[in-house]
């Protein structure tokens, strides 16, 4: 096929990588509810935007579903008690990102039924858009695909924009993760209802559910569940990482390219993750707050790898006990191996944006990834350039980063277009931690911009 035509055709995006997916470990494992940990650590900031403000005090009893931290403005979401118990403390606790964050620690009552005891049921189809947006915010819903962007903000289309298409991101392109796949197979009614609500809120005329072709069983099931009146289609796309990135998926499904620095709504599209919309379909009519989510627990050295429904705030240490992880392991990652974070403490809790907990033993990890920690000089092979789906030049940006020329990285080489997918680091034969350089550069540029604002 001619390269020029290949670049602009639908069903395809340039570059990317094909890692070993390792999904067979858990893709056939049905979702099971995990036990409640005796102590839950619930951060008040589990989303992009202003942290929620605690409305409870240490020593106060709370019931499951109760509001424990309210949204601090429109670009914020509230937090609800994931279990019935007593507030043990409100203090700084460990987070996956590294710095400690303000968290509400709940000692769980062992004898409680753990039913949701606070909810406000409603018929969403009887509400106007403004009321629906407020209900979505009150649910505490944030993007469950990992970005944790407040769902009500994403669904509210700016007045000067118009949503033509709602794209439902069902790709789940990260290796090991299968929680979204299982949600499609086990909660199709919730998902499709959530899509219908999202169409009503955004005003989009139609919805496309995009699924990687290694999950064809989910596509078949969803097509069977659609009614004749649903303006919803299901389409398969190529299995390739990072197909699940918004900009890549729009290129594959619609042949659209989001402008540099732009958002999907700039080309008339709203994108939402499958897990987010499945929760929307469940939470909106019930009037409940988000208290739990499905995660994949996988990797090496565990007896009970699978997909689990886990209360928000569950510490990783408790999860590892429940799945029977062997004592010796090298690394624990929150999320997927490409974009997830290696955690320094097992007291880090599951949050709204946690899609997986992966455990790797030392021997297997080294066998799969090469000699970890040994970095060599750049050999100018160009593999990172060939792999980058955004057509950036990672090698050039790292050279600038080492010279601390962070502004030049942004102004001349489009640093902010990098969404940190990790393709460049994955293919680098010199084991250069390219993504880490880019994260640091972005952080410093942001700090400098705020200091001069």
SVG drawing of the C-alpha trace seen along z (x, -y; Angstrom):
<svg xmlns="http://www.w3.org/2000/svg" viewBox="-39 -36 66 56">
<polyline fill="none" stroke="black" stroke-width="0.4" points="0.0,0.0 1.3,-3.5 2.6,-5.2 0.7,-8.4 -2.7,-6.6 -1.7,-4.5 -1.2,-7.6 -4.7,-9.0 -6.9,-5.9 -9.3,-4.8 -8.7,-1.8 -5.0,-2.6 -2.6,-4.9 1.1,-5.2 3.8,-3.7 3.1,-2.2 4.3,1.2 3.2,4.8 4.2,5.9 3.5,9.3 0.0,8.8 -0.2,11.6 -4.0,11.2 -4.6,14.9 -3.8,15.0 -7.1,13.2 -9.3,12.6 -11.5,15.7 -11.6,14.9 -15.0,13.6 -15.3,10.5 -15.3,11.5 -15.9,9.3 -12.9,8.9 -13.3,8.9 -13.3,5.5 -10.0,4.6 -10.1,3.9 -8.8,0.4 -9.4,-1.7 -7.3,-4.7 -9.4,-7.1 -7.5,-10.1 -9.6,-13.3 -7.8,-13.9 -8.4,-10.9 -9.1,-13.0 -7.6,-15.8 -8.7,-19.1 -9.2,-20.6 -9.1,-18.0 -12.4,-17.3 -12.9,-18.9 -13.5,-16.6 -16.9,-17.0 -16.3,-14.3 -14.1,-14.3 -11.9,-11.7 -14.1,-9.6 -17.2,-10.0 -19.2,-7.0 -20.0,-6.8 -22.1,-4.5 -21.3,-3.0 -22.2,-5.5 -22.1,-8.6 -20.5,-11.8 -17.2,-12.2 -15.6,-14.9 -17.4,-17.4 -16.4,-18.8 -14.4,-22.0 -15.9,-23.8 -17.0,-22.6 -13.6,-21.1 -13.7,-18.7 -15.7,-15.6 -16.8,-14.4 -15.7,-11.3 -18.0,-8.8 -17.4,-6.3 -16.5,-2.9 -17.6,-1.0 -19.5,-1.4 -17.2,-2.1 -15.5,-4.9 -13.2,-7.6 -9.9,-6.7 -7.9,-9.7 -7.7,-12.4 -4.0,-12.6 -1.3,-12.6 -0.9,-9.0 1.1,-7.3 0.1,-7.7 1.1,-5.9 2.6,-9.1 5.0,-9.4 4.1,-12.4 1.8,-11.8 -1.8,-13.1 -4.6,-14.0 -6.7,-10.9 -9.6,-9.8 -8.8,-6.6 -11.8,-4.4 -11.7,-1.5 -14.3,0.9 -17.0,2.5 -16.5,6.2 -20.1,7.1 -21.7,4.5 -23.6,5.8 -21.7,3.2 -24.8,2.4 -25.0,-1.1 -27.1,-3.0 -27.1,-6.5 -28.5,-7.0 -30.9,-9.3 -32.7,-7.3 -34.1,-9.1 -35.2,-8.5 -32.4,-10.2 -34.6,-10.4 -36.8,-12.9 -33.9,-15.3 -32.6,-18.1 -28.9,-18.3 -27.9,-20.6 -29.6,-18.3 -27.9,-15.3 -24.5,-17.0 -25.0,-17.8 -26.0,-14.2 -22.9,-12.9 -20.7,-15.2 -22.5,-14.2 -21.8,-10.5 -18.1,-11.3 -17.4,-9.7 -14.0,-10.3 -12.4,-8.6 -11.8,-5.0 -9.4,-4.3 -6.5,-5.8 -6.6,-9.6 -9.3,-10.2 -10.6,-13.3 -13.9,-14.4 -16.7,-12.8 -19.2,-15.6 -16.6,-18.0 -15.9,-15.8 -19.6,-15.3 -20.4,-19.0 -19.8,-20.2 -18.7,-23.9 -21.3,-26.3 -19.0,-27.2 -18.5,-23.5 -20.8,-20.8 -20.5,-17.0 -21.3,-15.0 -20.0,-11.6 -19.6,-9.9 -16.7,-7.4 -16.6,-4.7 -13.1,-3.5 -13.1,0.2 -9.6,0.9 -7.8,1.7 -4.5,1.9 -2.2,2.2 -0.7,5.6 -2.1,7.8 -5.2,5.6 -8.5,7.3 -11.0,5.5 -12.7,3.5 -13.0,6.7 -14.8,8.4 -17.0,5.4 -18.2,5.6 -18.9,9.3 -20.6,9.2 -22.2,5.7 -23.3,5.0 -26.7,3.6 -25.0,1.1 -22.5,0.1 -25.2,-0.5 -27.4,-2.4 -24.4,-4.6 -23.8,-5.2 -27.5,-6.3 -27.2,-8.7 -23.9,-10.1 -25.6,-10.7 -28.4,-12.6 -26.0,-14.7 -23.6,-15.6 -26.2,-15.9 -24.1,-13.7 -26.1,-12.2 -24.5,-8.8 -22.0,-6.6 -19.3,-4.3 -17.9,-1.6 -14.4,-0.9 -13.0,2.5 -9.6,4.0 -10.0,7.1 -8.5,9.4 -11.8,8.9 -14.2,9.9 -16.4,11.8 -17.3,8.6 -18.1,6.9 -20.5,9.8 -22.3,9.6 -22.8,5.8 -24.1,6.0 -26.7,8.6 -27.7,6.3 -28.4,3.2 -31.9,2.3 -33.2,1.1 -33.6,-2.4 -30.0,-2.7 -27.8,-5.1 -24.9,-3.0 -22.5,-0.9 -19.7,1.4 -16.5,1.5 -13.3,3.5 -9.9,1.8 -6.4,3.2 -4.8,4.6 -1.8,2.4 -0.4,0.3 -1.4,-2.5 -4.7,-2.0 -6.6,-3.1 -5.2,-6.6 -7.9,-9.0 -6.1,-10.5 -5.0,-7.2 -8.5,-5.8 -10.1,-8.7 -7.6,-8.2 -8.5,-4.6 -12.3,-4.9 -13.0,-8.1 -9.9,-9.1 -9.8,-12.3 -6.6,-14.0 -6.9,-16.1 -4.8,-19.3 -1.7,-19.9 -2.7,-21.2 -6.4,-20.4 -9.0,-18.1 -11.3,-15.6 -14.2,-18.0 -12.3,-20.3 -13.1,-17.8 -16.7,-17.2 -16.0,-14.1 -16.4,-13.2 -14.4,-10.1 -15.2,-8.0 -13.8,-4.8 -16.0,-1.7 -15.6,-1.3 -16.6,-4.9 -19.8,-4.6 -20.7,-1.2 -20.6,-2.9 -22.5,-5.9 -25.3,-3.5 -25.4,-2.0 -24.9,-5.1 -27.0,-7.7 -30.5,-6.0 -29.6,-4.7 -28.3,-8.0 -25.3,-6.3 -21.8,-7.5 -18.8,-5.7 -17.5,-3.4 -15.8,-0.5 -14.3,0.4 -13.1,3.4 -9.4,4.0 -7.1,6.7 -4.7,8.3 -2.0,10.2 1.7,10.7 3.8,13.4 4.0,15.3 0.4,15.3 -2.2,18.0 -5.4,16.1 -4.8,13.7 -8.1,12.3 -10.5,9.5 -11.9,8.2 -14.5,5.7 -12.6,3.8 -13.6,1.0 -12.0,-2.3 -9.2,-2.8 -8.2,0.8 -4.4,1.0 -2.3,2.9 -0.9,5.0 -4.4,6.4 -4.9,7.2 -1.6,9.1 -2.6,11.1 -6.0,12.0 -4.5,13.3 -1.7,15.3 1.3,13.4 4.6,15.2 7.0,13.4 9.7,12.7 8.9,10.2 10.7,7.3 8.1,4.8 4.5,3.8 2.9,1.6 -0.4,-0.3 -2.0,-0.3 -0.5,1.3 3.2,2.0 3.5,-0.7 1.9,-3.7 1.5,-2.6 3.5,-3.5 5.9,-1.4 4.9,-2.0 7.3,-2.4 4.9,-1.4 2.3,1.4 0.1,-0.9 -0.8,-2.8 -4.6,-2.4 -6.7,-1.6 -8.3,-4.9 -10.9,-5.7 -8.2,-5.7 -6.6,-2.3 -7.1,0.2 -4.8,2.9 -2.2,4.1 0.6,6.0 3.3,8.0 6.6,9.2 9.1,11.6 12.8,10.6 13.8,13.5 10.8,13.2 10.9,9.4 14.6,9.5 14.0,12.2 11.2,10.1 12.7,6.7 16.4,7.2 18.9,6.0 16.9,3.5 18.7,0.4 21.7,0.7 21.6,-2.3 23.8,-2.8 24.5,-5.8 22.1,-6.6 23.2,-4.9 21.0,-7.1 19.2,-4.1 15.9,-6.0 13.7,-3.2 12.1,-5.7 11.2,-7.9 9.7,-5.0 7.7,-3.9 6.2,-7.3 2.5,-7.4 2.6,-11.2 5.5,-11.5 7.8,-13.2 11.5,-12.9 12.1,-11.4 15.9,-11.1 16.2,-14.8 14.0,-15.8 16.1,-13.6 19.3,-15.3 17.6,-18.7 16.4,-17.4 19.9,-16.4 20.9,-20.0 17.9,-21.2 16.5,-23.0 12.9,-22.2 11.4,-25.3 12.9,-24.3 11.5,-20.8 8.0,-22.3 8.3,-25.2 10.3,-23.5 9.6,-19.8 6.0,-19.7 6.7,-18.1 3.1,-18.6 1.9,-16.4 3.5,-13.4 0.9,-11.5 3.6,-9.3 2.5,-6.0 6.0,-4.5 6.5,-3.2 9.9,-5.0 11.2,-3.5 9.8,-0.1 11.9,0.1 15.0,-1.7 18.0,0.7 20.0,-1.5 17.4,-1.3 17.1,-5.1 14.1,-6.1 12.8,-8.5 9.3,-8.9 10.7,-9.8 12.7,-12.6 9.5,-13.9 7.5,-13.8 10.1,-15.8 10.3,-18.4 6.6,-18.9 6.5,-19.2 9.2,-21.9 7.6,-23.8 4.3,-23.8 6.0,-25.0 7.8,-27.8 4.5,-28.9 2.7,-29.0 5.5,-31.0 5.3,-33.6 1.5,-33.8"/>
</svg>
